[in-house]
Amino acid sequence: MAARFVLYGFFRSGPTYKVALALALSGEAYAYESIALRDGQHKTPEFLAKNRFGQVPALEDRSNGMVLCQSAAILDYLADKTGKLGGATLLERIQAREWCLWDFDRLALNIYRPRAVKLGIRQMDPAVVAQYETEGKAALQVLDDWLRGRNWLVGEHPTFADVDVYGVVVYAPDGGYDLSAYPNIGDWMKRVEALPGYGTREQLLPQESRSA
């Protein structure tokens, strides 16, 4: 029997990892379709029919034919459809969404873009990179302060907010950030990594397509 979900992504994509991690933590098997970004596969008519923005990830739900894009929206959808990681109350669900929006606004670009520079994927003026790093450190400090005395970002159990933010922070060392300066983040990451179903980037995002 074919897996319910098909994840379209790229092995170096942080947002793709977020979705793969949410699927794994929810106990959902999924097929994986590797999209060759360097070859422009994400801009072909076939892929644009799945993700109108020409980006990864995209998630196909074979049970109803829906195809979704944008990782935060996908995480919210998965929480709704699987009954996992969605929070215990409506307020927690809304707060999880708040963290996803904060992540995009304050954290993600400031982690991902310096990482892309250090990997040689992008070129930027050093002054621009330094500005990203300054703002990234400020966002990491906000996160570290929030996690003082808390196990999870929202409520008493992990939610898709933890998956979303973890899927950025785990790439911070690749961008030159020293996470040892943020001990509460470090402890929280260990809790995420101890969850049943957890997988690393390498485990969940192969470089080739694979069946469930």
Number of C-alpha atoms within 10 A of each C-alpha: 4 11 14 16 22 21 25 25 29 25 17 15 17 25 22 25 27 26 29 32 27 27 23 18 20 18 14 17 16 21 18 23 21 20 22 14 14 7 9 11 16 24 16 11 12 10 19 14 12 21 21 14 14 19 23 24 28 25 30 20 17 13 9 8 10 11 17 18 20 17 22 23 14 21 28 21 15 23 20 13 11 13 11 19 23 25 22 14 10 10 12 18 21 15 18 27 21 12 20 24 16 14 22 15 12 17 25 24 17 27 27 21 20 28 21 16 17 14 12 9 10 11 13 12 8 11 9 12 17 14 13 20 20 12 16 23 21 15 20 22 16 14 20 19 15 14 20 14 8 13 18 19 22 22 17 12 13 21 26 30 29 22 24 28 21 22 23 21 24 16 19 23 13 17 21 13 18 11 17 10 13 17 14 20 23 16 15 20 18 10 13 17 14 11 12 11 14 19 18 12 20 11 10 19 25 16 16 12 16 13 11 14
